[in-house]
Amino acid sequence: MNNFKKIGLSALAGSLVAVSAHAAEISMSGGASVAFTSGDDKGKTTYYQNDSITFTVSGETDGGLSITTSLELDGGANASSSFDNRSLKIGHDTLGTITFSGHGGDSVLSGWDDKTPTAYEEAWALTTGNVKIDGVAGDNLWRYDSPELMPGLTVSASYQAADQTGSNSAYTDVGVMYAPEMLEGLTIGYAAGEVDETINTHGSGNVTGTDESTMFVTYASGPITVGYQSSEADGSTATQDDDSTAMSISYAVTDDFSISYSEHELDLGSSTSDQESDGFSASYTMGGTSIKAAFNETANVAGAAGTDRESMEIALVFAF
């Protein structure tokens, strides 16, 4: 969907002193969006803007390694800097790919936290205060993704070291994904990770646990895709044992227009009230322009009985 504008590295040779003699490529891609959104039907409805440009430099070494580094320029990243996600990838055709994310990295569990199909947003998304099970994501994170070890089978693993302040201990996880050739459209995955108890939160409203795991299965047949996912967090006490299930169905009405319905239920060990979410999403794309919408509801947000919220978002998205 993106049209990359490519510039030969030779054009920059005058300003880059220590460069390889091998050919390299610089590409640039970007996007912008404006959205009308509300995370709580009792609160204000607001607008927000996303805009980012990602610069990518890639090349190949004598040993056949492909090297790719990327840096995202994001107007909404933070008040002190306009730079956001950045990473370095080292890939090999037969050995796989190692990625170091200096900022904005996804572990296996955080990247697979909800693999059920959706036209735009998951049922738990958008609502203020919602909780989910999703491992660890963030800065200074290493990840390995294998090539196909056999037809349809890949393995991934990630590692995040303890930070220098000592507040977060090291995190590791591993996952396996399998899309069997004999049953086209089926994908099965499983991932498990260890989260230290000293980590109080891994983002906005995530679950703390010693061990976390997730299992998912999706199946696509023609325009219809269905999915089911089960996750759990097992802590050192009963109040830290949490389980969730998610299921959804999406339908591609046309090549440009898709709709979906999804449900998500979280059983918190610290509460007798389950967090229950459901939502509808839709997406329409024409060229590089998309209109996307999600309408979600959640009962017992974060296990608080009677705390029910409705959320919605309508976004106009441009990709270039």
C-alpha positions in Angstrom: 0.0 0.0 0.0 2.9 2.3 0.7 4.8 3.8 -2.2 8.5 4.1 -1.1 10.6 6.9 -2.3 14.1 5.5 -2.7 17.3 7.4 -2.8 20.7 5.9 -3.7 23.3 6.0 -0.9 25.8 7.3 -3.4 24.0 10.6 -3.4 24.9 11.0 0.3 28.5 9.8 0.0 29.8 13.3 0.5 28.3 13.5 4.0 28.8 9.9 5.1 32.5 9.2 5.6 32.6 5.7 7.0 30.4 3.8 4.6 30.6 0.3 3.1 31.5 -0.1 -0.5 28.5 -2.3 -1.0 25.3 -0.9 -2.4 22.7 0.2 0.1 19.3 1.7 -0.1 17.4 4.4 1.8 13.6 4.4 1.8 11.0 6.5 3.4 7.4 5.7 4.2 4.8 7.5 6.2 1.2 8.0 7.2 -1.1 10.5 8.8 -4.5 10.2 10.5 -7.1 12.2 12.4 -9.6 10.4 14.7 -12.8 11.2 16.6 -12.7 9.1 19.7 -14.0 8.4 23.2 -12.7 5.9 25.7 -15.5 6.4 28.2 -19.1 7.3 27.4 -19.3 9.3 30.6 -16.2 11.4 29.6 -15.4 13.8 26.8 -15.2 12.9 23.2 -12.0 14.2 21.6 -9.9 14.4 18.4 -6.4 13.2 18.0 -3.8 13.2 15.2 -1.2 10.7 14.3 1.6 11.4 11.8 4.8 9.6 11.3 7.6 9.1 8.8 9.9 6.1 8.9 13.3 6.2 7.4 14.9 2.8 6.6 18.5 2.1 5.5 19.2 -1.5 4.2 22.2 -3.3 2.7 24.0 -6.6 2.6 27.4 -7.7 3.9 30.0 -9.9 2.3 28.8 -12.8 4.4 25.3 -12.6 3.1 23.8 -10.8 6.1 21.0 -8.3 5.4 21.2 -5.2 7.6 18.2 -2.9 8.1 18.0 0.0 10.5 14.9 2.1 10.8 14.0 5.3 12.7 10.5 6.7 13.1 9.9 10.5 13.1 6.7 11.0 15.0 5.1 14.3 15.8 3.3 13.0 18.8 6.1 10.9 20.3 6.8 13.1 23.4 7.4 16.6 24.3 11.2 16.5 24.3 11.9 14.5 21.1 10.2 13.9 17.8 11.9 10.5 17.4 9.9 7.3 18.2 10.4 3.7 17.4 13.9 2.6 16.2 15.4 -0.8 15.5 18.3 -2.7 13.9 17.6 -6.0 12.0 20.3 -8.5 11.1 18.9 -11.2 8.7 20.1 -14.4 7.0 18.2 -16.5 4.5 18.9 -19.8 6.4 19.5 -18.6 10.0 16.6 -16.1 10.5 16.4 -12.6 11.7 17.6 -10.9 14.9 16.1 -7.5 15.8 17.3 -5.1 18.5 14.7 -2.5 19.3 16.2 0.5 21.0 12.6 1.8 21.5 9.2 0.5 20.8 10.0 -3.2 20.5 7.5 -6.1 20.6 8.3 -9.3 22.4 6.6 -12.5 21.1 3.8 -12.4 23.7 3.1 -8.6 23.3 3.1 -9.1 19.5 0.7 -12.1 19.7 -1.5 -10.7 22.6 -4.6 -10.9 20.3 -4.3 -12.7 17.0 -8.1 -13.0 16.4 -9.2 -11.2 13.2 -10.6 -7.7 13.3 -11.3 -5.0 10.7 -9.9 -2.3 13.0 -9.7 -2.6 16.8 -10.0 -5.5 19.2 -13.0 -5.6 21.7 -10.8 -4.6 24.7 -9.2 -1.7 22.9 -10.1 2.0 23.2 -11.9 1.6 26.6 -10.2 3.5 29.4 -8.8 1.2 32.1 -9.2 -2.2 30.3 -6.8 -5.0 31.3 -5.2 -7.7 29.2 -2.5 -10.3 29.3 0.4 -9.5 26.9 3.9 -10.1 28.3 6.4 -7.3 28.0 7.2 -4.7 25.3 9.4 -1.6 25.2 13.0 -0.5 24.9 16.3 -2.4 24.5 14.5 -5.6 23.5 16.1 -8.4 21.5 14.0 -10.7 19.3 14.7 -13.6 17.1 12.5 -14.9 14.3 13.4 -18.1 12.5 12.9 -18.9 8.8 10.6 -21.8 8.1 12.1 -24.8 10.0 9.6 -27.0 8.0 6.8 -26.0 5.7 4.6 -23.5 7.7 6.6 -23.8 11.0 8.4 -20.8 12.5 9.9 -20.1 16.0 10.3 -16.7 17.7 12.0 -15.7 21.0 12.7 -12.4 22.7 14.7 -11.1 25.6 14.8 -7.8 27.6 17.5 -7.2 30.1 17.0 -5.7 33.5 17.1 -1.9 33.4 19.9 0.0 35.1 17.7 1.2 38.0 16.9 -2.4 39.0 13.2 -1.8 39.0 12.6 -4.3 36.2 14.2 -7.7 36.0 15.0 -9.6 32.8 12.2 -11.0 30.7 12.3 -13.9 28.2 9.6 -15.6 26.1 9.4 -18.0 23.1 6.7 -18.8 20.6 5.8 -21.3 17.9 3.5 -20.6 14.9 2.3 -23.2 12.4 0.3 -22.8 9.2 0.0 -26.4 7.8 0.1 -26.7 4.0 -2.4 -29.5 4.1 -5.1 -27.2 5.5 -4.8 -23.8 3.8 -6.1 -20.9 5.9 -5.4 -22.5 9.3 -2.8 -20.9 11.6 -2.0 -22.1 15.1 0.3 -20.4 17.6 1.6 -20.8 21.2 3.9 -18.5 23.3 5.0 -18.5 26.9 7.1 -16.0 28.9 8.4 -15.2 32.3 7.6 -11.9 33.9 9.3 -10.8 37.1 7.0 -9.9 40.0 8.8 -6.6 40.5 7.3 -5.3 37.2 4.2 -3.5 38.3 2.9 -2.7 34.8 4.1 -3.4 31.2 2.2 -0.6 29.6 -1.3 0.8 30.0 -3.3 -1.5 32.2 -1.5 -4.8 31.7 -1.6 -7.9 34.0 1.3 -8.7 36.3 2.3 -12.3 36.6 5.3 -14.6 37.0 4.5 -16.8 34.0 2.3 -15.8 31.1 1.2 -17.9 28.1 -1.2 -17.6 25.1 -2.6 -20.0 22.5 -4.5 -19.0 19.4 -6.0 -20.5 16.3 -7.4 -18.7 13.2 -9.0 -20.0 10.1 -9.6 -18.2 6.8 -12.0 -19.5 4.2 -12.8 -17.1 1.3 -13.9 -13.8 2.7 -14.5 -15.1 6.2 -11.9 -15.4 9.0 -12.6 -16.7 12.5 -10.3 -16.8 15.5 -10.1 -18.0 19.1 -7.4 -17.2 21.7 -6.8 -18.2 25.3 -4.2 -16.6 27.6 -3.2 -16.9 31.3 -1.0 -15.3 33.9 0.1 -17.5 36.8 1.5 -15.6 39.8 2.8 -16.6 43.2 -0.6 -16.0 44.8 -4.2 -16.8 43.8 -4.9 -13.1 43.3 -2.3 -13.0 40.5 -3.8 -15.9 38.6 -5.7 -14.4 35.6 -7.2 -16.1 32.5 -8.7 -14.6 29.3 -10.4 -15.8 26.2 -11.0 -13.9 22.9 -13.0 -14.8 19.8 -13.9 -12.9 16.7 -15.1 -13.2 13.1 -14.3 -10.9 10.2 -15.9 -10.7 6.8 -14.4 -9.1 3.7 -17.5 -7.7 2.0 -15.3 -6.5 -0.9 -11.6 -6.2 -1.5 -11.9 -2.7 0.0 -14.5 -3.1 2.7 -14.3 -5.3 5.8 -16.4 -5.7 9.0 -15.8 -7.7 12.2 -17.3 -8.6 15.6 -15.1 -9.7 18.6 -15.5 -10.6 22.2 -13.0 -10.7 25.1 -13.4 -12.0 28.6 -10.9 -11.7 31.4 -11.2 -13.6 34.7 -9.1 -11.7 37.3 -7.8 -13.6 40.3 -8.1 -10.4 42.3 -11.8 -10.0 41.6 -15.1 -12.0 41.5 -16.3 -9.9 38.6 -15.1 -10.8 35.1 -14.1 -8.0 32.7 -16.3 -8.6 29.6 -15.8 -6.7 26.3 -17.4 -6.9 22.8 -17.1 -4.7 19.8 -17.8 -4.1 16.1 -15.2 -2.7 13.7 -15.3 -1.7 10.0 -12.7 -0.5 7.5 -13.0 0.9 4.0 -9.9 1.6 1.9 -9.6 3.4 -1.4 -6.1 3.8 -2.7 -4.0 5.2 0.1 -7.0 6.5 2.1 -8.9 4.5 4.7 -11.9 5.2 6.9 -11.9 3.0 10.0 -14.4 2.7 12.9 -14.7 0.7 16.1 -17.6 0.6 18.6 -16.8 -1.3 21.9 -18.5 -2.0 25.2 -16.9 -3.3 28.4 -18.6 -4.5 31.6 -16.7 -4.6 35.0 -13.6 -2.7 33.7 -10.5 -4.1 35.4 -12.7 -6.4 37.5 -14.6 -3.5 39.2 -18.2 -4.6 39.5 -20.7 -2.2 37.9 -18.0 -0.2 36.1 -19.3 -0.3 32.6 -18.0 1.8 29.7 -18.7 2.3 26.0 -16.0 3.5 23.6 -15.8 4.4 20.0 -13.3 5.7 17.4 -13.7 6.9 13.8 -10.5 7.6 12.0 -9.5 9.0 8.6 -6.1 7.4 7.7 -3.7 8.3 4.9 -0.7 6.2 3.9 2.1 7.3 1.5 
